[in-house]
């Protein structure tokens, strides 16, 4: 019987590795985990002398409004401790302080010790913080842990707590009075010297910031000019040349560079893309002539397109493997996906296919797959052309991997699955910056090639090709109920936060190799099921840290869900940790 995760009881994240032979417990309470991860759960670092290794390999972000961390600890036998800290940016953060002594003995009764993280307010920075806690228990046995040494008959276990604190810059720092003190001339001299030193360092800081801003502005200006020039060339060249900027077959060594959501290619301002035709709220139902008129500028002659084998087929929709011949040189051919409808499709279905195919049109990102051409000749069924991805639909590919686990040349490792998730998060981060809400993010609306490059597609024909993933809740509209956030089910409210929810479900699809989420739940009961705090269970062989990322995406309050930029950073760090163990 499948058990479901309920967010109300406490949940412990635990991987058993023996480290301290005394019964030591170190954990963060439910309230503290709620502030950091949005989960109602306890996070154990050491439980009954057992070190949870994965809890230490995951770097937890600390929001800017949290000035301290609280840990609960106790030991049943005498255990000595020693505390130490490392801060990578002393300009942004002063050395941390604690409300206990720097060394001593772990208390016998459960108690809380506080770690204060004092940001200086001088600069805005994400500060990497390392807290080292050495535990020493009297024992002659050998222990295995993060770092264990034996000295004088004692087992010394070093625990490394990694955090990333967001520090903001304050407009006016309260540096105290600069006037002379009442202690005499000596106090006045010290105050004046401190004021002079502070003034000098402040001037140096602002001059450095100004120089850096000027350099960044010049680099951005050069990149913008180069990009505008390349866009003009794209519009003048043929459709084949336009796709070359997408990097469909980038070498795997560039994958890490593609994962950053803040690079110029991934975060270009909207003014750099004059070819954008369809606005985010401009996908209203049209009649067929209006729908065709919107895509006339990318229309190609029907005789240039050759349809090969059928890749997917529904009640009225089909996806073909096709070939597009170059207009100037008939010897040059380009393989494409071809979306079309059969003779039984109504005009409404044809209009819906054309309008939904334009959702990503004009957007340029390595993890998006917008249309490249259409055929709308009179008397012919419309054809929508997209660049071919050799392994096709991601959901079907995942299920093939699951069905043929033995001797499967397309087997996926956990690192591969996380890398796919990062690529999807990068594409969604770009859509969020362009103020585009996808509304139907799922594995079925992604495609993949033999290099494991993943691209997000539009939703055209998805309802017809994957009918089991869509349900009508009595209003004659098919929706992806099992991928929708609560506010979408109740109020038809869609936003980047609802896309984050759908990304969490898509991540679950990846880890289960294409299983259907909430398969045993009636679609009409989904809203009540989610409102009561229930979620899909943790997949088998899914690390606790990765499931914690999913759970964060399913917070009922949209404001408590992470942003896609945060998901990219979090998953990238997790992918690096996975790679380090291989």
C-alpha positions in Angstrom: 0.0 0.0 0.0 1.4 3.4 -1.0 1.7 5.9 1.9 1.5 9.6 1.3 3.5 12.4 2.7 1.5 14.7 5.0 3.1 18.0 5.7 1.7 18.4 9.2 3.7 15.8 11.2 7.4 16.2 11.7 9.7 14.4 9.2 13.4 13.6 9.8 16.0 13.7 7.1 18.5 10.9 8.1 21.3 8.9 6.5 22.9 6.5 9.0 26.7 6.7 9.3 28.3 5.9 12.7 30.3 8.8 14.0 30.1 9.3 17.8 29.8 6.4 20.2 28.0 8.5 22.7 24.2 9.1 22.3 24.5 12.6 20.9 21.6 14.5 19.2 22.0 17.7 17.2 19.0 18.9 15.1 17.0 22.0 14.0 13.5 22.3 15.3 10.3 22.4 13.1 10.1 26.2 13.5 13.6 26.7 12.3 13.3 24.3 9.3 10.0 26.1 8.5 11.9 29.4 8.2 14.7 28.0 6.1 12.9 25.4 3.8 9.2 26.1 4.3 8.8 22.5 5.6 7.2 21.5 8.8 9.9 19.0 9.8 12.9 18.4 12.0 16.3 18.3 10.4 18.7 15.9 12.2 22.5 16.3 11.8 23.3 13.7 14.5 20.8 11.3 15.9 21.7 8.9 18.7 25.4 9.2 17.8 24.7 8.6 14.1 25.8 11.4 11.6 23.4 12.2 8.8 26.0 12.7 6.1 23.7 14.1 3.4 22.4 16.8 5.8 26.0 18.2 5.8 26.6 18.1 2.1 23.6 20.4 1.4 24.2 24.1 1.6 21.2 25.7 3.2 20.3 29.3 2.2 19.6 31.8 5.1 17.2 34.6 4.1 18.2 38.2 4.7 15.6 38.7 7.4 17.0 35.9 9.6 19.8 37.1 11.8 20.4 34.0 13.8 20.3 30.2 13.6 19.1 27.9 16.4 20.3 24.3 17.0 19.0 21.9 19.6 21.5 19.5 21.2 22.1 17.1 24.1 24.2 14.0 25.0 23.6 11.1 27.3 27.3 10.8 28.2 30.1 13.3 28.6 31.0 14.8 25.2 33.3 17.8 24.9 32.8 20.3 22.1 34.7 23.1 20.4 33.2 25.7 18.0 34.8 27.6 15.1 33.6 29.6 12.1 34.9 30.6 8.6 33.3 33.5 6.6 34.3 34.0 3.0 33.3 37.7 2.9 34.3 39.6 6.0 33.3 42.9 4.4 29.7 41.7 4.2 29.5 39.8 7.5 31.3 40.2 10.9 32.5 37.0 12.7 29.5 35.1 14.0 28.8 34.9 17.8 27.1 32.3 19.9 25.3 32.3 23.2 27.4 29.5 24.6 31.1 29.2 25.3 33.4 28.4 22.4 34.4 25.1 24.1 32.9 23.0 26.8 30.7 20.0 27.3 27.5 19.2 25.4 24.5 19.6 27.8 22.8 16.5 29.1 19.3 17.9 28.7 17.9 19.2 25.4 18.8 22.9 25.0 19.2 25.4 22.2 22.3 27.3 21.3 22.1 30.3 19.0 24.4 31.4 16.3 24.2 35.1 15.5 25.0 36.1 11.8 25.8 39.8 12.0 25.7 41.4 8.5 27.8 44.6 8.3 25.4 46.3 5.9 28.3 47.7 3.9 27.7 45.5 0.7 25.1 43.2 -0.7 26.4 39.7 -0.9 25.6 36.0 -0.4 28.1 35.0 2.2 29.4 31.4 2.4 29.6 30.4 6.1 31.2 27.3 7.6 30.6 26.4 11.2 32.8 23.6 12.5 31.8 21.7 15.6 34.3 19.3 17.1 32.9 16.6 19.3 35.2 14.6 21.5 34.0 11.4 23.3 36.1 9.1 25.4 36.3 5.8 23.5 38.9 3.4 22.1 36.8 2.2 19.1 37.2 3.6 15.6 34.5 5.8 14.1 33.6 6.9 10.6 32.4 10.4 9.9 32.9 13.6 7.9 36.4 13.9 9.4 37.5 11.7 12.4 40.9 11.7 14.2 42.1 9.7 17.2 44.2 11.3 19.9 44.9 10.3 23.5 42.2 7.6 23.4 39.5 10.0 22.3 37.3 10.0 19.2 37.2 13.5 17.7 34.5 14.1 15.1 34.4 17.3 13.1 31.0 18.4 11.8 30.9 21.0 9.0 27.6 23.0 8.9 27.4 24.9 5.6 25.2 28.0 5.2 24.8 30.8 2.6 23.6 34.0 4.3 22.0 36.8 2.2 23.3 40.1 3.4 21.8 43.4 2.2 23.5 46.8 2.0 22.1 49.5 4.4 21.8 53.1 3.1 23.0 54.7 6.4 25.0 52.7 8.8 24.7 53.5 12.5 28.4 53.8 13.4 27.8 55.6 16.7 28.9 59.2 17.8 32.2 60.4 16.4 32.7 63.2 19.0 35.2 62.9 21.8 34.4 60.7 24.7 34.1 61.9 28.3 37.2 59.9 29.3 39.7 62.6 28.4 41.9 63.4 25.5 42.9 59.8 24.9 39.3 58.8 24.2 38.9 61.7 21.8 42.0 60.8 19.8 40.8 57.2 19.4 37.3 58.4 18.2 38.8 60.8 15.7 41.2 58.2 14.4 38.4 55.7 14.0 36.3 58.2 12.2 39.2 59.0 9.8 39.8 55.3 9.1 36.1 54.7 8.5 35.9 57.7 6.1 39.0 56.5 4.1 37.8 52.9 3.8 34.3 54.1 2.8 35.8 56.3 0.0 37.9 53.4 -1.2 34.9 51.2 -1.2 32.6 53.5 -3.2 35.4 54.2 -5.7 35.9 50.5 -6.2 32.1 50.0 -6.6 31.9 52.8 -9.1 34.8 51.4 -11.2 33.1 47.9 -11.1 29.8 49.4 -12.2 31.4 51.2 -15.1 33.2 48.1 -16.3 29.9 46.1 -16.0 28.0 48.8 -17.9 30.6 48.8 -20.7 30.5 45.0 -21.0 26.7 44.9 -21.0 26.7 47.6 -23.7 29.1 45.7 -25.9 27.0 42.5 -25.4 23.8 44.3 -26.2 25.2 45.7 -29.5 26.6 42.3 -30.5 23.3 40.7 -29.7 21.3 43.2 -31.7 23.6 42.8 -34.6 23.2 39.0 -34.5 19.4 39.3 -34.3 19.4 41.4 -37.5 21.5 38.8 -39.2 19.0 36.1 -38.1 16.1 37.9 -39.6 17.9 38.4 -42.9 19.1 34.8 -43.2 17.0 31.7 -43.9 15.2 29.7 -41.3 18.1 27.3 -41.1 20.5 30.0 -40.0 18.1 31.2 -37.3 18.3 28.0 -35.4 22.1 28.0 -35.3 22.1 30.4 -32.4 20.2 27.9 -30.2 23.2 25.5 -29.8 21.2 22.3 -30.4 24.3 20.1 -30.1 26.4 21.8 -27.5 29.2 19.7 -26.1 28.7 18.4 -22.6 31.6 20.4 -21.3 29.5 23.6 -21.6 26.6 22.3 -19.5 27.7 24.0 -16.3 27.8 27.4 -18.1 24.3 26.8 -19.4 22.9 26.3 -15.9 23.5 29.8 -14.7 20.3 31.9 -14.9 22.1 35.2 -14.8 24.3 35.0 -17.9 23.6 37.5 -20.7 22.2 34.8 -23.0 19.7 33.6 -20.4 18.7 37.0 -19.0 18.6 39.4 -22.0 16.2 42.4 -21.6 13.0 42.2 -23.5 14.0 45.0 -25.8 16.6 42.8 -27.4 13.9 40.6 -29.1 11.9 42.7 -31.5 10.6 39.5 -33.2 8.3 38.7 -30.2 4.8 38.7 -31.7 2.5 37.0 -29.2 2.2 38.6 -25.8 1.7 36.6 -22.6 -2.0 37.5 -22.3 -2.6 37.5 -26.1 -3.6 33.8 -26.6 -7.3 34.3 -26.7 -9.4 32.1 -29.0 -9.5 33.4 -32.6 -11.2 32.4 -35.8 -9.1 30.5 -38.3 -8.3 33.4 -40.6 -7.0 35.5 -37.7 -5.0 32.6 -36.4 -3.4 32.1 -39.8 -2.7 35.8 -40.2 -0.6 35.8 -37.0 1.9 33.4 -38.5 2.0 34.5 -42.1 5.5 36.0 -41.6 7.0 32.5 -40.9 4.9 30.6 -43.4 6.7 28.3 -45.9 5.3 26.6 -49.0 3.8 23.2 -48.5 5.9 21.5 -51.2 9.0 22.2 -49.1 7.8 19.9 -46.3 8.0 16.1 -46.5 6.2 14.0 -43.8 7.9 10.8 -42.8 6.9 8.4 -40.0 4.3 9.3 -37.3 5.9 9.8 -33.9 2.7 10.4 -31.9 -1.0 10.2 -32.7 -4.1 11.2 -30.8 -7.8 11.5 -31.7 -7.4 14.4 -34.0 -3.7 15.4 -33.7 -0.5 13.9 -35.0 3.3 14.6 -34.7 5.4 13.6 -37.6 9.1 13.3 -38.2 9.5 15.6 -41.2 12.0 17.3 -43.5 12.1 20.9 -44.5 13.9 21.8 -47.7 15.9 25.0 -47.9 14.2 27.6 -50.2 17.5 28.6 -51.9 19.3 25.3 -52.0 17.0 22.2 -52.4 19.9 20.0 -51.5 20.0 21.3 -48.0 17.5 19.6 -45.7 16.5 20.1 -42.1 14.9 17.5 -39.9 11.9 18.9 -38.0 8.9 17.9 -35.8 5.6 18.5 -37.7 2.5 19.1 -35.6 -0.8 18.8 -37.5 -4.4 17.6 -37.3 -6.4 15.0 -39.3 -9.5 15.5 -41.3 -11.7 14.9 -38.2 -10.4 18.0 -36.4 -12.8 20.9 -36.0 -11.9 24.5 -36.7 -11.8 25.2 -33.0 -9.1 22.5 -32.6 -7.1 23.9 -35.5 -7.2 27.4 -34.0 -6.2 26.1 -30.6 -3.2 24.3 -32.2 -2.0 27.4 -34.0 -2.5 29.8 -31.0 -0.9 27.5 -28.4 2.0 26.8 -30.8 2.8 30.6 -30.7 3.2 30.7 -26.9 7.0 30.5 -27.0 7.4 32.3 -30.3 10.1 35.0 -30.4 11.8 33.7 -27.2 15.4 32.6 -27.5 16.9 30.3 -24.9 18.8 27.0 -25.2 16.2 25.2 -23.1 13.1 26.4 -25.1 11.8 25.0 -28.4 9.7 27.6 -30.2 8.2 27.1 -33.6 10.4 27.8 -36.6 7.9 27.7 -39.5 4.3 27.0 -40.4 2.3 25.9 -43.5 -1.1 27.6 -43.8 -1.9 27.1 -47.5 -5.5 27.3 -48.4 -7.2 24.0 -48.7 -4.5 22.2 -46.7 -4.4 21.3 -43.1 -2.0 23.6 -41.2 1.4 22.3 -40.3 3.5 23.6 -37.4 7.3 23.0 -37.7 9.7 22.8 -34.8 13.4 21.7 -34.7 13.8 18.0 -34.3 15.1 16.6 -31.0 16.3 13.0 -31.7 14.9 11.2 -28.6 11.6 13.0 -28.8 9.1 13.5 -26.0 10.6 13.5 -22.5 7.8 11.6 -20.8 7.8 8.8 -23.4 11.6 8.7 -23.2 11.5 8.3 -19.4 9.0 5.5 -19.6 11.1 3.7 -22.2 14.0 3.9 -19.8 11.8 2.4 -17.1 10.4 -0.4 -19.2 13.9 -1.5 -20.5 16.1 -1.0 -17.4 18.1 -4.1 -18.3 20.5 -3.8 -21.2 19.1 -0.3 -21.9 21.5 1.9 -23.9 19.5 5.0 -22.8 19.8 4.3 -19.0 19.8 7.4 -16.9 21.8 8.0 -13.7 20.7 10.1 -10.8 23.2 12.8 -12.0 21.5 12.8 -15.4 18.1 13.2 -14.0 19.2 16.2 -11.8 20.9 17.7 -14.8 17.7 17.4 -16.8 15.8 19.1 -13.9 18.4 22.0 -13.9 17.9 22.6 -17.6 14.1 22.7 -17.2 14.5 25.2 -14.3 16.8 27.3 -16.4 14.3 27.5 -19.2 11.5 28.4 -16.7 13.7 31.0 -15.0 14.1 32.7 -18.4 10.3 32.6 -19.0 9.7 34.2 -15.6 12.1 37.0 -16.5 10.2 37.5 -19.7 6.9 37.6 -17.7 5.6 34.5 -19.5 3.5 32.0 -17.5 3.7 28.5 -19.0 0.6 27.1 -17.2 1.3 23.5 -18.2 4.9 22.5 -17.3 5.3 18.8 -17.3 7.5 16.1 -18.8 5.1 15.6 -21.6 5.7 19.2 -22.7 9.5 18.8 -22.9 11.7 17.1 -25.6 15.2 15.6 -25.3 18.0 14.6 -27.7 20.8 12.0 -27.6 23.1 14.5 -25.7 20.5 14.8 -22.9 19.8 18.4 -23.9 16.3 19.2 -22.8 13.9 21.9 -24.2 10.5 23.1 -23.0 7.9 23.1 -25.7 4.4 24.7 -26.1 1.2 22.9 -25.1 -0.2 22.5 -28.6 -1.9 19.0 -29.0 -0.8 18.0 -25.5 -4.5 17.4 -24.4 -5.1 15.1 -27.4 -1.8 13.2 -27.3 -1.9 12.7 -23.5 -5.6 12.6 -22.7 -5.1 10.7 -19.3 -3.1 13.7 -18.0 -6.1 16.1 -18.4 -9.5 16.2 -16.7 -12.6 18.3 -17.0 -14.0 19.4 -13.6 -17.5 20.1 -14.9 -16.8 23.3 -16.8 -16.0 21.7 -20.2 -12.3 22.7 -20.0 -9.5 20.0 -19.8 -6.8 20.9 -17.3 -3.7 19.2 -16.1 -5.3 18.8 -12.6 -2.5 16.6 -11.1 0.2 19.3 -12.0 -1.8 22.3 -10.8 -1.3 24.4 -7.7 -4.2 24.8 -5.3 -4.9 28.4 -6.3 -5.1 27.2 -9.9 -7.7 24.5 -9.0 -9.8 26.8 -6.9 -9.5 30.2 -8.5 -7.9 29.6 -12.0 -5.0 31.8 -10.7 -1.8 31.1 -12.7 1.5 32.8 -12.0 5.3 32.0 -11.9 4.6 30.5 -8.4 2.1 28.0 -9.9 4.7 27.1 -12.5 7.1 26.4 -9.6 4.5 24.0 -8.2 4.3 22.2 -11.6 8.1 22.1 -11.7 8.0 20.2 -8.4 5.7 17.6 -9.9 7.9 17.5 -13.0 10.9 16.8 -10.8 8.9 13.9 -9.2 8.2 12.6 -12.8 11.9 12.6 -13.5 12.8 10.7 -10.3 10.0 8.1 -11.0 10.9 7.8 -14.7 7.5 9.0 -16.0 5.0 7.7 -13.4 1.7 9.6 -13.1 1.4 11.7 -9.9 -1.6 11.2 -7.6 -2.7 8.3 -9.8 -5.1 6.9 -7.2 -6.7 10.2 -6.3 -10.0 11.3 -8.0 -9.4 14.5 -9.9 -12.5 16.0 -8.3 -10.9 15.4 -4.9 -7.5 16.9 -5.7 -8.2 20.4 -4.3 -9.4 19.0 -0.9 -6.5 16.6 -0.9 -3.9 19.3 -1.3 -5.7 21.7 1.1 -5.5 19.0 3.8 -1.7 19.0 3.4 -1.3 15.7 1.5 1.3 15.4 -1.2 2.7 12.6 -3.5 5.1 10.4 -1.6 8.9 10.4 -1.8 10.0 8.2 -4.8 12.2 5.2 -4.2 16.0 6.0 -4.4 15.2 9.8 -4.2 17.6 11.6 -1.9 16.1 13.4 1.0 17.6 16.7 -0.1 16.0 16.4 -3.6 12.6 15.5 -2.1 12.9 18.5 0.2 13.3 20.7 -3.0 10.0 19.2 -4.3 8.2 19.8 -1.0 9.3 23.4 -1.0 7.6 23.8 -4.5 4.3 22.5 -3.0 3.9 25.1 -0.3 0.2 26.2 -0.1 1.2 29.9 0.1 2.6 30.9 -3.3 4.9 33.5 -1.6 6.6 30.6 0.3 7.6 28.7 -2.8 11.1 29.2 -4.1 11.9 31.2 -7.3 13.3 29.5 -10.3 16.6 31.2 -9.9 16.9 29.8 -6.4 15.9 26.3 -7.7 18.7 26.5 -10.4 21.3 27.4 -7.8 20.0 24.8 -5.3 19.9 21.9 -7.9 23.3 22.9 -9.3 24.9 22.7 -5.9 23.2 19.3 -5.3 24.4 18.1 -8.7 28.0 19.1 -7.8 27.7 17.2 -4.5 26.4 14.1 -6.3 29.3 14.3 -8.8 31.8 14.6 -6.0 30.7 11.2 -4.6 31.1 9.4 -8.0 
